[in-house]
Amino acid sequence: METRFIVLFSVAFFVFVISLWVLKIDQKRRLAKKEEKPLSNKEIIALLDDPLTGEKMKVSETQNEYEYSDEIPDEIIFYNENRRTSEHVLNKYYTEDGDLEREFILIKNYLLDNGFNFKIFSESEIYFLENSITFTSFEDWTCTDMYHNDNLSFFIANTTSKAISSKYHSRNENTNIVFWIKDFKFSGHYCFIKKPIIQNIVNVFIDDNPEIIKGYKTEIIKKSTQEKVIIDYFKSLNSSFDLEIEIYNSNIIIRMMNVASCENMIKLLNSLKTSD
């Protein structure tokens, strides 16, 4: 009888201890949940932004413990390359001047307002770009935000190259605005790089190689008798631009080394329109 009582007491005591332990864990869980800070609208947007595709997922598809506000506009939740982003969304969620994400949205809006349409490059177009001198010099590169209007294409190039004169294996990453003009009536292959200011001053006194594009050094891969076509096309080019230009048969690839901004993009676009 005494042995049975000891066994029952031991079991009851063990159950009591386990119950206290479970209760303590549950209290901690409830306390932690209570102290969780809800995500702000901007944090939710950042959380839902896929850095690889730029697409945004629907809030209800990721809803878990948080009750999200219905105030977040559909154009934030569903990013659409073919639909402009409203001023309300820009001013509320993309407020930092010079921020690349804001600049890209401003660029998208401007291009859509001016007859450009979003379309991903075809395999043959990607192949052409990959084999151009402009992009073969990089260790890696990708393109996004591809917009087209007749024979003029616009895209953002994200490039990666090895650092020059460095004992460490570092990488230089850049984001550049690129224009691609097709059906340019030209036969030949030329590359142009902006000259340093000091070289332009020297060339005033020593002009052994006449400029085809003012302020730019010329590299000829395939000589052409149609150089005047290039001179005429770029005669009104804004001198403030720092560009890398490749003209290959009927194509012109222009990579802007200036800051990737909507303002710079518009200036270059207007300069090309003037030259056309």
C-alpha positions in Angstrom: 0.0 0.0 0.0 2.8 2.4 0.9 4.7 1.6 -2.3 1.6 2.3 -4.4 1.1 5.7 -2.6 4.7 6.6 -3.4 4.3 5.7 -7.1 1.0 7.7 -7.4 2.6 10.7 -5.6 5.6 10.6 -7.9 3.4 10.5 -11.0 1.3 13.4 -9.8 4.3 15.4 -8.9 5.9 14.7 -12.3 2.7 15.8 -14.1 2.5 18.9 -11.9 6.1 19.9 -12.8 5.5 19.3 -16.6 2.3 21.4 -16.4 4.2 24.3 -14.8 7.0 24.1 -17.4 4.4 24.1 -20.3 2.6 27.0 -18.7 5.8 29.0 -18.4 6.7 28.5 -22.0 3.2 29.5 -23.1 3.4 32.7 -21.0 6.7 33.6 -22.6 5.3 32.9 -26.1 2.3 35.1 -25.4 4.5 37.9 -24.0 6.8 37.8 -27.0 3.9 37.9 -29.4 2.4 40.8 -27.5 5.7 42.8 -27.7 6.1 42.2 -31.5 6.2 45.5 -33.4 4.0 45.6 -36.5 5.7 46.3 -39.7 5.3 49.8 -41.2 3.9 50.2 -44.7 7.3 50.9 -46.1 8.8 47.9 -44.3 6.1 45.7 -45.8 6.8 47.0 -49.3 10.5 46.4 -48.9 9.8 42.9 -47.6 7.7 42.1 -50.6 10.1 43.5 -53.2 11.9 40.7 -55.1 15.4 42.1 -55.8 15.8 39.7 -58.8 12.6 40.3 -60.7 11.4 43.6 -59.2 8.0 42.1 -58.8 5.9 42.6 -55.7 3.7 39.9 -54.1 0.1 40.4 -53.0 -0.1 41.3 -49.3 -2.8 38.7 -48.6 -0.6 35.9 -49.9 2.0 36.6 -47.3 -0.3 37.6 -44.4 0.7 35.7 -41.3 0.4 37.3 -37.8 0.0 40.9 -38.9 -3.1 42.6 -40.0 -2.1 44.8 -42.9 -3.7 48.1 -43.8 -5.9 48.3 -46.9 -4.4 51.8 -47.4 -1.5 50.4 -49.4 -2.3 51.0 -53.1 -2.5 48.2 -55.6 0.2 49.9 -57.7 2.6 49.3 -54.8 1.6 45.7 -54.2 1.5 44.9 -57.9 4.4 46.5 -59.7 3.6 46.8 -63.4 6.2 47.9 -65.9 3.4 48.9 -68.3 1.5 51.1 -65.8 2.7 54.4 -64.5 3.1 54.9 -60.8 1.0 57.8 -59.4 2.4 60.9 -57.8 0.7 60.0 -54.5 2.6 56.7 -54.3 5.9 58.4 -55.3 5.5 61.1 -52.7 4.5 58.7 -49.9 6.7 55.7 -50.4 9.7 56.9 -52.5 10.7 60.1 -50.9 14.5 60.2 -51.1 15.8 62.4 -53.9 18.4 60.6 -55.9 17.4 57.1 -54.6 17.8 54.7 -57.6 14.4 53.0 -57.0 12.7 56.4 -57.1 14.7 57.4 -60.2 13.8 54.2 -62.0 10.1 54.9 -61.3 10.4 58.4 -62.6 12.1 57.1 -65.7 9.4 54.5 -66.2 6.6 57.1 -65.9 8.4 59.5 -68.4 8.9 56.7 -71.0 5.4 55.5 -70.7 4.1 59.1 -71.1 6.2 59.5 -74.3 5.2 56.5 -76.3 7.6 53.8 -75.0 6.4 50.3 -74.2 7.9 47.7 -71.9 9.1 44.5 -73.6 11.8 42.0 -72.6 14.7 41.6 -75.1 14.6 38.6 -77.4 17.3 36.0 -77.4 18.8 37.5 -80.6 18.9 41.0 -79.1 20.6 39.7 -75.9 23.1 37.8 -78.1 23.9 41.0 -80.0 24.5 43.0 -76.8 26.6 40.2 -75.2 28.9 40.3 -78.2 29.2 44.0 -78.4 32.5 45.6 -77.3 30.4 47.7 -74.8 29.5 44.6 -72.7 32.2 42.0 -73.5 34.6 44.1 -71.4 32.6 43.3 -68.2 33.0 40.3 -66.0 29.2 40.1 -65.7 26.2 42.3 -66.6 22.4 42.2 -66.6 19.7 44.4 -68.1 16.4 45.6 -66.7 13.6 48.2 -67.5 13.6 47.5 -71.2 11.4 50.1 -73.0 11.0 50.6 -76.8 9.7 53.2 -79.2 10.1 52.3 -82.8 13.9 52.0 -83.4 15.0 53.4 -80.0 15.4 51.1 -77.0 16.2 52.1 -73.5 17.4 49.9 -70.6 19.2 49.8 -67.3 22.6 48.0 -67.3 24.0 46.6 -64.1 27.6 45.8 -64.7 30.4 44.1 -62.7 34.1 44.4 -63.4 37.3 43.7 -61.7 39.0 46.6 -59.9 42.0 48.0 -61.8 45.4 48.3 -60.0 44.3 46.5 -56.9 46.1 43.8 -55.0 42.8 42.6 -53.7 40.1 40.7 -55.7 37.6 43.5 -55.5 34.7 44.2 -57.9 33.3 47.4 -59.2 29.5 47.4 -59.7 27.7 50.1 -61.6 24.2 50.9 -62.8 24.0 52.8 -66.1 21.4 54.1 -68.4 21.8 52.7 -72.0 20.2 53.8 -75.3 20.2 51.4 -78.2 19.4 53.0 -81.6 18.6 50.5 -84.4 18.4 50.9 -88.2 21.1 53.6 -88.2 22.2 54.0 -91.8 25.9 53.2 -91.4 28.4 50.5 -92.3 31.4 50.1 -90.1 32.4 49.6 -86.5 33.6 52.5 -84.3 33.9 53.1 -80.5 34.0 56.4 -78.8 35.2 57.3 -75.2 35.0 60.7 -73.6 38.4 62.5 -73.5 39.7 63.9 -70.2 39.4 67.7 -70.0 43.2 68.2 -70.1 43.4 66.2 -73.3 40.8 68.5 -74.9 43.0 71.5 -74.0 46.1 69.9 -75.4 44.3 69.0 -78.7 43.6 72.7 -79.3 47.4 73.0 -80.0 48.1 69.5 -81.2 45.3 68.2 -83.4 46.8 65.2 -85.1 43.5 63.2 -85.2 40.4 65.2 -86.2 37.5 64.4 -83.9 34.5 62.6 -85.3 32.4 63.3 -82.2 33.5 66.4 -80.4 35.3 65.7 -77.1 35.6 61.9 -77.8 38.5 59.7 -78.6 37.8 57.4 -81.6 38.7 53.7 -81.9 38.2 52.3 -85.3 37.5 48.5 -85.6 36.2 48.6 -89.1 36.8 51.7 -91.2 33.9 53.3 -93.0 33.5 55.9 -95.7 30.3 57.2 -93.9 31.9 59.1 -91.0 30.0 62.2 -91.9 26.8 60.4 -90.9 28.2 60.1 -87.3 29.3 63.7 -87.3 25.9 64.9 -88.3 24.0 62.7 -85.9 26.1 63.7 -82.8 26.7 67.4 -83.8 24.3 68.6 -81.1 25.4 66.2 -78.4 25.5 67.9 -74.9 29.1 68.3 -73.9 28.2 67.6 -70.2 27.6 63.9 -71.0 30.2 61.3 -70.2 29.3 58.5 -72.6 30.7 55.3 -74.1 29.4 55.0 -77.7 29.7 52.0 -80.0 28.5 52.2 -83.5 28.3 48.8 -85.3 26.8 48.7 -88.7 23.2 49.8 -88.2 23.3 50.0 -84.4 24.3 52.6 -81.9 24.8 51.6 -78.2 25.2 54.6 -75.9 26.1 53.9 -72.2 25.8 56.9 -69.9 28.5 57.1 -67.3 26.8 60.0 -65.6 24.5 59.3 -62.5 21.6 57.2 -63.5 18.7 59.7 -63.0 15.6 60.6 -64.8 16.9 64.1 -65.4 20.1 62.9 -67.1 18.0 60.4 -69.2 15.7 63.1 -70.5 18.7 65.4 -71.3 20.3 62.7 -73.4 17.1 61.7 -75.1 16.4 65.3 -76.1 20.0 65.6 -77.3 19.5 62.6 -79.5 16.2 63.9 -80.8 17.9 67.2 -81.8 20.7 65.3 -83.5 18.3 63.0 -85.4 
